[in-house]
Amino acid sequence: MGKREMALLFLAVMIAALAGCVTTSAGIAPSTTPLPPDRPYTVGQESVRGSAWGFILLGLPITGPQPTKTARDRALAKNNADALIDCAADTRVYQFILFAVMRTTVEGKAVKLASQ
């Protein structure tokens, strides 16, 4: 193997070593909004999900500052819900040499409050 091939192999190994993926739990909550005890509500049968993407370049975020809130709002909007119950959030980070890509996901059961 020549010098050029060795240099390319070394570069490929370094790129693979510096790239990676991490998943972290951002939290678990019984509800995203306090549900009033005197107001009836209906709960959806299936879990709903919303997500938001974020980007970091050279350690500086270049997208919105609240990915968890954005993911929650998207889950609520998709299902015309007022709140989520039994919800969990996680963030997956794909790290590369100079930048990172983050995906935050919020999942729970949709709740619709009855009209007053």
N, C-alpha and C positions, 0 to 999 in steps of 0.2 A: 504494500500500500504506500503510495507516494505522499509527499507533504501536503498536497492540495486535498487529497481524500481524507487524510488525518485531520486537517483543519476543519473540513466540512463535518466530519463525524464528531469532533469536539464541539463545534457550534451547535449541532443538533442535540447532543447530550445536554449541553448547558441550557438550551431553550426548554427542553423537556423538564429539566430539574428546576427551573425557575417558574414554570407555569404550574397551576394547580387549581383545585376546586375545594371549597369549604362550605359546609352547610351548618347554619346555626339556628337554634330556636329563638325567635324574637319574643315569644311570650304566649301564654295561654290565659284566657279570661272567660268567665261565665257569660258575659254579655258585653257588647260594645257600647251600649247605652242602658242606663238604669230603666227597668220596666216598672211602670207604676202599678201597684197592687190592685188599684180600683178600676183599671182600664183593661178590658179584655183584648186578647191578641191571638193571632193564628201563627202556627209554626209550620214552615215548609217541611216536606218529607225528606228531601235530599239535601246534601251539603252543597253549598254554593262557594264559589272561589273567585277572587279577584287578585290581580298581580300588577306589579309596577317594576319597571326596569330603571336602573341607575348606572352611571358610568363614572369612573374615577380615572383621571389622567395625571400622572406624576404626583399622586397623593392628594389631588384636589378634586372634589366632586364637581362635575360639570352638568348635573341634572338637578331636578327638584330636591328640596331639602327633607321631605317627609315621605319616603316611599311606603311606609306602613300605613299611614293615613290615606295615601292615594290608592293603595291596594284595597283597603277597607271600603272607601267611597265607591270604587269600581264594582266591588261585589254587591254593595247595596243598590247601586244604580241599575245593574244588569237585571236584578230581580225585583225592582220596585219595592224594596224592603225598608223598614224603619230602623232595624237593628239586626245584629247577628248574635246568636247564642251558641254556647259550646264552641267558641272560636279559638283558633290557634294561628300563629303567624310564624313563618320561617324565612330566612334569607339565605340564598345560595350565592356565593361569590366565586367567580371564575377569574383567577389572577393570572395575568400575563406579565411580561417584563416591565413595560412602562405604563400599563393601564389595567383596570379591572372592570368587569361587568357584573352587576348585582341584579338578582331577581328576588323581590320580596313577594311572598304569597300569603294571603289571609283567607282562611277557610272557616265556615261555620254554617249553621242553619238559619235561614232567613226568617225574620219575624215581621209581621205586618200588624200594626196597632189598629184597633177598631176606631171608627170615626166617633167623635164626641157629640 
